[in-house]
């Protein structure tokens, strides 16, 4: 069980640490204690303790295939965190919901939840959750077989983890990240790098006592050994993975290692053993509703039964494989874009937001000839059109804008972060109280610091019409480019 760094108090952190140690030996007891702690805290109005305890409970149940049991509680906790203006707790809830969606093959929903978690974690400066969300977003690319892009995402997460190393060793994130970088390296053909990262992941897992990652490391090392045709190593590591997963009750990992044991059995000429292992993995995947794993097992069984001459059985599993694949693809379709419908150009072809931004950037010289008020009005109108916004507000630093007397924490946040801040939920701004009286403060927005040379000169708010909006990475990039135009006006 992983104990997340507490944001409430040292006493809570110590209590969650003790419960984590209990969870390693007596998971059922730890689950009951965490459930009681979370429920009592939330009933008493202590949202931070309640959500932190619930997140710790999620960390206990997820590797055991029971995370879905917490869906109603997590959704309620997310609403309470938003109502109470607790962005770190809301980010943790989103990160957990992303992991549940990912296991079920709902990759679009997982991507939305992890993007939201990343935005909230970054705006509140909570690095562990931001790193976990980045790892999740990399896994989305892996799930779609975009290994190179996923690996870049993982390496970006590694840079952020290295930057946070001064706060102490996070063996959980270190193990998780090393294993994921190893997977990307393995799938892109760099076997030595993959084995190196799998070994790093194993060391971090043992250092922190994270048994699920220890088992996962052995599974990946078994896959690497198979690739080298070292059957003795593959057998030893896969047995270790299966043994830990079975004893600790980690069904996802046991199902994954069962697929590799099938490959080992086939390499030994043990077709009956291969079928048994694959059926076992399929049953585990179905039990925890892991669509991607079940799909892989159905495909593997279809091939095995076909080789045995059982055409009817093979066909049945092939149809189930195709049905699950179709379902995963449907669940992974991008949600309808939040941008306003792009206008039509002279030739009748719709202009995309990117094309509109490019056109606006080409107008910088003309804008420089206008009166400042006219140029500002044109930039605001164009920005609203590009991103589908309700309004664009430029806050100067000084009279009529932001001040160190009225918004000290907010100005400190802008100075420290120095990059666009995506606010998917207006209620979860860490400086909510300071900004509450300003126009646009009750709406979702992207906030971009504006500069005069090296000095902070204000902020640009790109405001949506609603209180919540899931901003995309592409919209954040466009916001940065728009801010450069406002910097010069």
C-alpha positions, 0 to 999 in steps of 0.5 A, a space after each residue: 500500500 502506498 501512503 500519499 504525502 499528507 497535505 493536512 498535518 504531520 499527525 495525519 501523515 503519521 497515522 496513514 503511514 501506520 495504516 500503510 504498514 498494517 495494510 502490508 500484513 492485514 489489508 482487510 483490517 487496514 481497509 476497515 480502518 481507512 474507511 472509518 477514518 475517511 467516513 468520520 472525517 467527511 461527516 465532520 466536515 474535515 475534507 482534507 483528512 477524509 479525501 486523503 484517507 480515501 485516496 490511501 484506501 484507493 492505493 490499498 484496493 487498486 492493485 487488488 482489483 477492487 478500486 471500482 468499489 470506491 467509485 461513488 465515494 471518489 465522485 462524492 469526495 471530488 464534489 466536496 473538494 471542489 465545494 471546499 476549494 481544495 485543489 490538491 484533494 480534487 487532483 488526487 481524486 481525478 488521478 484515482 478516477 483516471 486509473 480506474 478508467 484506464 484499467 477498464 480500457 476507457 482511455 478517453 475518460 482516463 486521459 480527461 481525468 489525468 489531464 484534469 489532475 495534472 492541471 490541478 496539481 500544477 496550479 497548487 504545486 503538488 508535485 507527486 500528483 502531477 508526476 503520477 498524472 504525467 505517468 498516466 498520460 504516457 500510459 495512454 500513448 502506450 495503450 494506443 501503441 504510440 510507444 515513442 510518444 509515451 516514452 517522451 511523456 515518461 521521460 518528462 515525468 522523470 525530469 519532474 521527479 528528479 527536480 523534486 528529489 530535494 524533498 526526499 526519496 519517493 520510492 513509489 513514484 521512482 519504481 512506477 516511473 522506472 518500470 514504465 520507462 522500461 516498457 517504452 524502451 522494450 517496445 521501441 527495441 532498446 533491450 539493454 535500456 529496458 533491462 536497466 530500468 526494470 532493475 532500477 524499478 525492482 530496487 526502488 520497489 524493494 527499497 519502499 516495500 512496494 510488493 506490487 511493483 516488485 512483482 511487476 518488475 520480475 514480470 517485465 524482466 521475464 519478458 526481457 529474458 524471453 526476448 534474449 531467449 534466456 529461458 532459465 531467467 524467464 522462468 525464474 522471474 515469471 514464477 516470482 511475479 506469479 508467486 508474489 501476485 497470487 500471495 498478495 492478491 494482485 489480479 491484474 498483475 497475475 493476469 499479465 504474468 499469466 500471459 508471459 507464462 503462456 509464452 514460456 509454456 509454448 516455448 517448452 512445447 507444453 500446449 496444454 499448460 499454455 491453455 490453462 495459463 491463458 484461461 486463468 489470466 482471462 478469468 482474472 481479467 474478467 473478474 476485475 473488468 480489465 477490458 484490454 487484458 481480457 481482449 489479449 487473453 481471448 486473442 491468445 486463446 483463439 490462437 491456441 485452440 486453433 493450433 489444437 484443431 478446435 475451430 469452434 472454440 477458437 472462433 468463439 474467442 476470436 469474436 469476443 476479442 473483436 467485440 472487446 477491441 471494438 468496445 475499447 475503440 469506441 470508449 477511446 474516441 475523443 470527446 466533442 471538442 470544447 472549441 467554438 465551431 471554426 468559422 469558414 474562410 473565403 474558399 468555404 473551408 473551415 479555419 481551424 483554431 491553429 490556422 486562426 492563431 497563425 493568421 493572428 500572429 502574422 498581423 503583429 506588424 499591423 497591430 503595432 500601428 493601431 492605438 493600444 486600446 484598438 489593438 487590445 480589443 482586436 486581440 481579445 476578440 481574436 483570442 475569444 474566437 480561437 479558443 471559444 471563450 466567453 471573455 478575455 481579461 488582461 489584468 495589469 499589475 498596479 492600479 485597476 488591476 492586481 496588487 500585492 495588497 489585495 492578491 499577494 498569494 496570487 502574484 507569488 503563484 504567478 511569479 513562481 510558476 511562470 507558465 500558463 495555469 489551466 483552471 478546469 474548475 474555478 472553485 479549485 483555484 488555490 487563491 480562490 479567496 483573493 480572486 473571488 471578487 474579480 470578473 471571471 473568477 467564477 468561471 473556468 479559465 487559463 491564466 498566463 503571466 505577462 511580463 515586461 522584460 524579466 518582471 511580472 507585469 500582470 496576467 492574461 485570463 482566457 475565460 470560458 462561459 462555464 464554471 468547469 472546462 477540461 482544457 487540452 494540452 493544445 489549448 495551453 500551448 495556444 494560450 502561451 502563444 496568445 500571451 506573447 502577442 499581449 506582452 507586446 501590446 
